[in-house]
Structures are given as structure tokens and as C-alpha cells.
């Protein structure tokens, strides 16, 4: 009998399974977002106009939503890619 090294058991790490599950849910949800793209683009243009004219974005949340609001405003106040005047948020 020839001894052979056992093949390792392939175990998908939990974060990877969660990531795949999340991507599957996004893929399923995207068609529903498609019908709202024009509205989202209009809102985005409006917000960009308000900010570039010196207006202010107020963002708030509770728990995870507060973290999202803080992240959004930090992206506006800070400089993402290029040097620019910070927006008021």
C-alpha cells in the first residue's frame, strides 16, 4: 500500500460565505432599483448643485445609520481623490 498525503478539506470561511450571500442578494435586488435610476440621478444632480453653491447637507441616523451618515459627511468635508474646497456638511 502506498501512503498518500490526505487531501485537505476545503472549508469556505464564514466571511466568504456571508460575502457571497450578500452579493447574491444584491444581484437579486438590482433589477428593482433600475426603475428608480432616473429619480436617483435627478436627486444626485440637485444635491451636487446645492453643495457647489455653498449649501449644506444635514445627515443623521441612529446606530448603523448614524455611522453611514458620518461616513457620507466625512467624504464631503474631506477630499476623496483630488484637492478641492471641502463641501459643507
N, C-alpha and C positions, 0 to 999 in steps of 0.2 A: 504494500500500500504506500502510495506517495503522499507525503504530507504537503498540504497546500494551505497557504495563509487564508484564513477566512475572509470573505468579502465584508467590508464594513457595511453596517446597516445604515441606509440613508434616512436620516431623520430631518424633516423640514422644521427648522426653528420656528417657534411660535410667532415671533415678529414677522417672519416671511409669510407665514400663512395668513396672518392678520393683514399684511400689506396686499396680498393677492385678493383677499376677500374685499378689502376696501376698493381696490381697482375694479373688481367685478361690479361692485355696487355703483361706482362712478360711471362705468360704461353703460349700465342699465339706466341710470338717471339722465345721462346727457341728451337723449332724444327729447325728453320733456323740456329741457332748457332751451332747445333750439327755437321753439315758438316764441321765446321771450328775448331773443338776441337783439332785435331792433330796439326794444324798450331799454335794454341794458346799455346799448351803445348811446342812445339818446341821453340817458341818465349820466353816463360817463362823460360825454361832451359837456353837459351842463355843469357837472362838478368841476371839471377842468377849467371851464370858463370862470366860475366863481372863484376858484383858487388863484388863477392867474390875474384876476382883477383885485386881489388883496382880500377876498372874502375868507371866511373861516369855516372849517369843518369841525363840528362837535360830534364826537363819537363816545358812546357809553355802552356798558354791558355789565353783566353780573356773572361772576365765575369765569368760565371759559370764554364767554362773550366779552368780558372785560379785557382779557388777555388779547383777544383778537383786535379789539378797539385800540388798545395800547400799541400793538404792533403796527396797525394801519397808520396811526398818527405819527409814530416814530419814523416810518418810511417817508411821510410827507415833510416832517420837520427836518429830518436828516437829509443826506444826499445819497441816493441809491447808487447810481453809476457815475454820473457826471457832476462836476462842480456847478451848482446853481444856487439861486436865492432860495432859502427854505420857505415852504408854504406855512401859513398859519393854521394850526390845528390844535 
